[in-house]
Each structure stands twice: as structure tokens, then as C-alpha cells.
């Protein structure tokens, strides 16, 4: 089970996880019905090739052989082959903007509130899915919580299907267990992010080659990971909610006391040498820095089995400390989705392929785990492990971004009941009052573009400790000049209307 985080500058947080198939009998019946319908369709239509773009944060050297195996199934079931298109996280925004704006072959694409989903809808770059889902993917809706499914809608229309995974997150830090043991660090005494400071000092004084704290990914800034248990950023951070506020009141998150407090703490840690000195500009992942012997650990959103997941990715044992209760915010559904690009020449067949990602365990396990016997072997308890003699897989797919993770095998070392635990974790979360709300950016898309330029100039510097907190006022002044207040007013108008409609 592998995964990563991600995510581009505008967020991420996030997310999010992996889960093992429950209800095998119902899945089997669903697969049978799907195969019957798709098989009938496959016999009556010409073969096409579908291109699917997704985030890549791992080793995809063997992607070609995995693609061949997937195509054996898709050729039979929907008379289509799949061209897998991995795009590195650092290049995601630039490359997908070009793909969606041009006429390059593109059918399915991972979309996210972290990557301007609402703006892509506003630009007409994604296909409305409602009729396609009814005709070619009716089983998809039955695989997920209606609140999560409906949370992707914009103006009542669906443009993305959420991946089925962890839809909640708790927040904390993962770190090298060998270093924790070496210095007899008592993690049970750590209750808050501030409690980590003595540990950082221990690492700095005794392990000079290790940076005590690095970011998990470009979007997982130190400040963001400390703030996310307390806010709903509504996908774009341009006006959000405080989770403890009983009202659905849109506020400027960058003017809140908690933002100032966490920026000041990050600045203190940065000046003390606890945070990576090029944190504002590096594109290296926390997992890569730890694996290379350059870092002790990183902050992250977490979930059941997260420590084992990171252990599998890094190749050394990792331990974690969790410093918040689970929370589930408005982007629980639209955090990671699968959409059909407007320039797809085969939207019906693309939806049939999407349907397989949510109902066909063989397709999902190939995509998530690779080829049995080559990239993994089965254990007697139905978990999987790397083949003997293999230390690092030549196929590492970040499955949380796509399809029904509950259909996939569980990796050795992880609780075999991880998917049931994940379902319970999702249900135990503190839910944002805006869960299911999705902002339509079209009325203020010009202001959002200007405000995002301001975010790119200031946010990562402040949230990594690189910039002095005194810059916060200048940051907010420029956001207001870019049109933040107009964005917030439009967001307040939409969320009030959404709340009123939901109450009926």
C-alpha cells in the first residue's frame, strides 16, 4: 500500500489513504453486472485508446508492463486500451494547464480542490458527468457516502468523482524510529506541536547531518499542517471557516490569531535551525529527504496505517505522533477526484473506464500494486508483500488519488482490517459545517487569479518560517488589493444559499 502527499502549493494537505475491500460478495455482483453491460458495449463499438493523467510521486519504471496487463482487461470489457500518463508533482500545474487548454489527447485526469478544480470548471475544461454516470457508471454512486459524492458538485452539477479513501485526517509528525530509540525520546509526552521543540533541539545537537523538520511535500508547509485541524480552507484558502465557529462565517484565514501564532512559531524554529533552510523553494519530498539521510521527520496529515505506509515508501521504520483529532472538511470529496477532460474524444468510453476503477478489483489492484509475482506476492492472510530479494519496487503508484481504494490488497505489516478501520476513522471525524459545499469560482475568477499570484509570493515563505511575521500585514494588504474581499463576499453568498438549500 503506497501513497504520498502532495500537493502543489495551494494546499495540500492532504491528503489522504488506502483501504481494503469490504463486501466482496456485493462487489462481485457489481463487477458481474458491470462486465455484462460493458461486454455488450465492447462488442458493438470500435476500439479506442484512452489517456489517463495522474500524479506521480514514486518509481514508475515498470509502468509499461502494468499498463499491458490493465489493457488486457479493458480491451475485453470496454474495447479500449489505456495510455497511463504520470506527471510529477512539481510539474503538475504547468503540464495539466497546457493539456487542458490545448488539443493533446486526454480523457481522464486527476482533479482536486488543491489544483484549482473550481477554476477548471469555470473555464469549461471538464465535462459535466451526471448523464454519463447514469448511463455508463451507475454503480459508482453506490460505492461512496452521498455527502462525499455530492461534495464535488458545482452549481448542482458533477464534474469529478471522488476517490474512495480516507476522507478525514488527523495531523502530526512522522520520524525515524532508529533516531527516536537512539536518543530515548518519549513520544508519549508529546501532546502539542509546541511539545516537539525539545526533540528538535536534541536532533540538532546530536545528529548534525539531519534537519529536524522538513515539509512532507511542497504543499504541506509547517504552518499549514498545524492550522488544518482548526480550519476549513474551502479548497483555495481565499476565505475559509474556523471549525469551532458555530456560524458559517467566511473569514480571511491569514488575518486570524491562529495563523499569526503558527507563523511566529515556524519563524522561531527556522531561526533555531530546526526547519530546512530552503524550505520555501525546495521541491524535494519529505520521504526523499529522510530516505537520503538528510532529515529526521516531517509534519503530515495522517490516517490509519500511515506510519506503515511511510515505512514502506522510505525503506526504514517510521513512527508517528498524532496531535489532533480527525477532521473532515469541505474538500473531503473534492480533495482528489477523477474527471473527464473537455478535449476527450471518447467521453462515454472514458466513463466506462472510470466505472472499472470503482468496481473492478483486478484493474484497481494492477493500478495500485502492480503485477502479482513481480511487484508483490500474496501471503496466506491475503495481505501482500514485496517478492523475496526486492528491497524497492520498480512500480510505485499513489493509489489514494484514483478509484476505489477499498478494493485493493493490504500490504504486510499493516492491519489486515485497515479498510474497516479507515471507514470507522472517517465516521469518527469532526465534520466541517461546510462538508459538501463546493465553491463556484466563475463570478470572481479574475480576482482569484490575482489573489493566487499574491499567495505564490508570500504564503510559502511565511508558512515555512523563511519570512518574518512582520510581513503578514503587507501580505494581507496585497490580497485585499487583488480582490480578496470580493471573493469572500461571493463565497459567503454561495455558502449561505447552499446552507439554506441543504436545510430544506
ZIFENPE-V396948 format. One record per backbone hydrogen bond with DSSP energy under -0.5 kcal/mol. NH is the residue of the N-H (numbers start at 1). CO is the residue of the C=O. E is the energy in kcal/mol with one decimal. If there is no record, write none. Layout:
BEGIN
NH;CO;E, NH;CO;E
END
This chain:
BEGIN
7;5;-0.7, 11;8;-0.6, 11;9;-1.1, 21;408;-0.6, 27;23;-2.2, 28;24;-2.7, 29;25;-2.2, 30;26;-2.4, 31;27;-3.2, 32;28;-2.3, 33;29;-2.3, 34;30;-2.6, 35;31;-3.1, 36;32;-2.5, 37;33;-2.3, 38;34;-3.3, 39;35;-3.0, 40;36;-1.9, 41;37;-2.2, 42;38;-3.1, 43;39;-1.5, 44;40;-0.5, 44;41;-1.3, 45;41;-0.6, 45;42;-0.6, 48;79;-1.2, 50;81;-3.2, 52;83;-2.4, 53;108;-2.6, 54;85;-1.9, 56;87;-2.2, 60;58;-0.7, 62;394;-2.6, 63;60;-2.0, 66;62;-1.7, 67;63;-3.0, 68;64;-1.8, 69;65;-1.6, 70;66;-2.4, 71;67;-2.4, 72;68;-1.2, 73;69;-1.0, 73;70;-0.6, 74;70;-2.5, 75;71;-2.3, 76;72;-1.0, 77;73;-2.5, 78;74;-2.6, 79;74;-0.6, 79;75;-0.8, 80;74;-1.2, 81;48;-2.4, 83;50;-3.6, 84;82;-0.7, 85;52;-3.0, 87;54;-2.4, 89;56;-1.1, 91;88;-1.0, 92;88;-0.7, 92;89;-1.3, 95;91;-2.7, 96;92;-2.8, 97;93;-1.9, 98;94;-1.7, 99;95;-2.4, 100;96;-2.8, 101;97;-1.7, 102;98;-1.3, 107;51;-2.1, 108;51;-2.1, 109;339;-2.3, 110;53;-1.7, 111;337;-2.1, 113;334;-2.3, 115;112;-1.1, 116;113;-0.9, 117;112;-1.3, 120;116;-2.3, 121;117;-2.2, 122;118;-2.5, 123;119;-1.9, 124;121;-1.6, 125;120;-2.6, 127;340;-2.8, 129;158;-3.7, 133;129;-3.1, 134;130;-2.0, 135;131;-2.0, 136;132;-3.3, 137;132;-0.6, 137;133;-1.5, 140;137;-1.3, 141;137;-0.6, 142;138;-0.5, 142;139;-0.6, 143;140;-1.8, 144;141;-1.0, 148;145;-0.6, 149;145;-2.5, 150;146;-3.1, 151;147;-0.8, 152;149;-1.3, 153;150;-1.6, 154;157;-2.7, 157;154;-1.5, 161;338;-2.3, 162;160;-0.5, 163;336;-2.3, 164;403;-3.0, 165;163;-0.7, 167;165;-0.5, 169;327;-2.0, 170;302;-1.1, 172;300;-2.0, 173;321;-2.1, 174;298;-2.4, 175;319;-2.9, 176;296;-1.9, 177;317;-2.4, 180;176;-1.9, 181;177;-2.9, 182;178;-2.1, 183;179;-1.7, 184;181;-1.4, 185;180;-2.4, 187;185;-1.0, 189;186;-1.1, 190;187;-1.6, 191;189;-0.8, 195;192;-0.6, 196;193;-1.6, 197;194;-1.6, 199;196;-0.6, 200;196;-2.2, 201;197;-2.1, 202;198;-2.0, 203;199;-2.3, 204;200;-2.6, 205;201;-2.4, 206;202;-2.0, 207;203;-2.8, 210;207;-2.3, 211;294;-2.7, 212;210;-0.5, 213;274;-2.2, 214;297;-2.0, 216;220;-0.7, 216;299;-0.6, 220;217;-1.2, 221;219;-1.3, 223;463;-1.9, 225;221;-2.2, 226;222;-1.1, 227;223;-1.9, 228;224;-2.6, 230;227;-2.8, 231;227;-0.6, 231;228;-0.5, 232;241;-2.7, 233;231;-0.5, 236;233;-0.8, 237;233;-2.0, 239;237;-1.4, 240;251;-2.5, 241;232;-2.6, 243;230;-2.3, 243;241;-0.5, 245;242;-1.8, 246;244;-0.5, 249;247;-1.6, 250;248;-0.6, 251;240;-2.7, 253;251;-1.0, 255;252;-2.1, 256;253;-0.9, 260;256;-1.8, 261;257;-2.7, 262;258;-2.4, 263;259;-2.4, 264;260;-2.3, 265;261;-1.9, 266;262;-2.5, 267;263;-2.4, 268;264;-2.1, 269;265;-2.3, 270;266;-2.6, 271;267;-2.5, 272;268;-1.4, 273;270;-1.3, 274;269;-2.6, 275;269;-0.7, 276;213;-1.5, 279;276;-1.6, 281;278;-1.6, 282;278;-2.5, 286;216;-2.4, 287;216;-0.5, 289;285;-2.1, 290;286;-2.5, 291;287;-2.4, 292;288;-1.9, 293;290;-1.8, 294;289;-2.8, 295;289;-0.9, 296;211;-2.6, 297;211;-0.6, 298;174;-2.0, 299;214;-0.8, 300;172;-2.2, 302;170;-3.9, 306;303;-1.8, 309;305;-2.1, 310;306;-2.5, 311;307;-2.1, 312;308;-2.5, 313;309;-1.9, 314;310;-2.7, 315;311;-2.7, 319;175;-2.7, 321;173;-2.4, 323;171;-3.2, 327;169;-2.4, 328;430;-2.7, 332;329;-2.3, 333;330;-0.7, 335;331;-1.5, 336;333;-0.6, 337;111;-2.7, 338;161;-2.1, 339;109;-2.6, 341;107;-2.4, 341;339;-0.5, 342;125;-2.9, 344;341;-1.9, 350;346;-2.4, 351;347;-2.0, 352;348;-1.7, 353;349;-2.2, 354;350;-2.4, 355;351;-2.4, 356;352;-1.5, 357;353;-1.5, 358;354;-0.8, 358;355;-0.9, 359;355;-1.0, 360;356;-2.6, 361;359;-0.7, 364;360;-2.2, 365;361;-2.6, 366;362;-1.9, 367;363;-2.5, 368;364;-2.8, 369;365;-2.7, 370;365;-0.7, 370;366;-1.6, 373;376;-4.1, 374;371;-1.6, 375;371;-3.1, 376;371;-1.0, 377;385;-2.6, 379;383;-3.2, 382;379;-1.7, 384;410;-2.4, 385;377;-2.1, 390;387;-2.1, 391;389;-0.6, 396;59;-2.4, 397;368;-0.7, 399;2;-0.9, 399;397;-1.4, 401;398;-1.3, 402;399;-1.8, 404;357;-2.3, 405;164;-2.0, 405;403;-0.9, 407;404;-1.7, 408;19;-0.8, 408;405;-1.9, 412;384;-3.6, 414;411;-2.0, 418;415;-2.0, 421;417;-2.5, 422;418;-2.4, 423;419;-2.1, 424;420;-2.2, 425;421;-2.6, 426;422;-2.8, 427;423;-2.0, 428;424;-1.6, 429;425;-0.5, 429;426;-0.8, 430;326;-2.7, 431;429;-0.6, 432;328;-2.9, 435;432;-1.7, 436;330;-0.6, 437;434;-2.9, 441;439;-0.8, 444;441;-1.5, 445;442;-1.3, 448;444;-2.5, 449;445;-2.1, 450;446;-1.8, 451;447;-2.8, 452;448;-2.7, 453;449;-1.3, 454;450;-1.3, 455;451;-2.5, 456;452;-2.2, 457;453;-1.0, 457;454;-0.6, 458;454;-1.7, 459;455;-2.1, 460;455;-0.6, 462;458;-2.4, 463;459;-2.8, 464;460;-1.0, 465;462;-0.9, 466;461;-1.1, 467;461;-2.1, 471;468;-2.3, 472;469;-2.1, 475;471;-2.6, 476;472;-2.6, 477;473;-2.4, 478;474;-2.1, 479;475;-1.9, 480;476;-2.4, 481;477;-2.1, 482;478;-1.6, 483;479;-0.6, 483;480;-1.0, 484;479;-2.1, 487;483;-2.0, 488;484;-2.9, 489;485;-2.1, 490;486;-2.2, 491;487;-2.5, 492;488;-2.7, 493;489;-2.2, 494;490;-2.3, 495;491;-2.7, 496;492;-2.2, 497;493;-1.9, 498;494;-2.6, 499;495;-2.4, 500;496;-2.3, 501;497;-2.3, 502;498;-2.4, 503;499;-1.5, 504;500;-0.5, 504;501;-0.8
END
